Structures are given as C-alpha cells and as structure tokens.
C-alpha cells in the first residue's frame, strides 16, 4: 500500500511532470544552464546544466513515492487510518507543486519570462488551503499532523489543535495566494511566504501546549 493515492490530481500531476520533462530534454539545448534556486529577492542564484536540472524534480518525486510506499507497507494499520485524510490530500498536492515548478523551469529555459517566486508562493498558498481543509479530519497518529507529546496523548487536544491549525492554514493560504497575484517578487513576498507557512503551525502548537498545561 502506498500513501500516495492514484487520485486524478496525482495522475494528472504525474503526467504534467513527465510531459514537461520530456519537452525540456527535447526543446532545450543540452548546454543551457537552468535555474534551480531563487534568492529572497526573487532572482535565480544557482544554475545547473539542463540534464541535471530537469532530473531534479523527477528524482524528488521518486523519493517521495518510495517513502510513501515504505510507510504504507510498514506503518501500523491504525496509524495509517488515522492520518490517511491528510496524506491523501497532501501528497498529491506536493506532486502537483513539483509538476508546476518543473513546467516553469522548462518555460524559463525556453525563454519565457516567469517569476518562480510568485509561482511557488501561489502554489504553497493552494497547498496550505488544501491541507488546512483536511487537517481537522485526522485522528492522533505519528505520521501526519501536529505530532506533539500532548496532542498524541489527548485526543481532545489533538482535535481542537488541528481544527485551529486548519482554519489558520486556510486563512494564510488564501492570503498568500492573493499576495502572489498582486505582489512583485522580492523580499516582501518571500517574507510573506515564510510567515504563511510557519505562523499557523506555531500558533496552533502554542495553543495546544497551553491547553495541555491547563488540563
């Protein structure tokens, strides 16, 4: 059993990733240097040759699939069942993000002027919305969610914490996606991206800790 489901999103994302990679190898000359990393100011600051750069996303997805299979094969069934709602949404969403990034890298290699920082910010915003929507459906487990000693030990704490985290992640995701559409790439957008990813979990963690101390 693999935690990476054969959902329409996962299958479509895999197809897009494969297609973009093939187009890249066929249409981009072998000597072209492609960007693989962007600084906080939104400009590319690291480059690899075409072959290595285009292999990066497929290798990452292969590792993700292998880890998903290993966890699905060896983790206790109760753990899988408790965290499956989160895994079934999060993993295909991550695959879709990889496919998007690969497509943008290929387009950049073909001469299209695109801002990867804005694309990543928008993609992470959508990912946050998707995960936030299913997070409250999870049960205490060691695979997916805010796995802390006090949330794992108290199902009521887990439930309240993940309901709060879900609402915060949805709000942060919507805000980040909108900012990615209207803001220029730069330090401000990078700061907004980092804040949107970390703040909901930080707030929910602090809330769950204080709740545990009161009980």
PyMOL commands that set and color helices and strands:
alter all, ss='L'
color gray80, all
select helices_A, chain A and resi 8-27+50-74+77-109+116-135+149-153+155-182+187-214
alter helices_A, ss='H'
color red, helices_A
select strands_A, chain A and resi 33-38+44-49
alter strands_A, ss='S'
color yellow, strands_A
deselect
rebuild
show_as cartoon
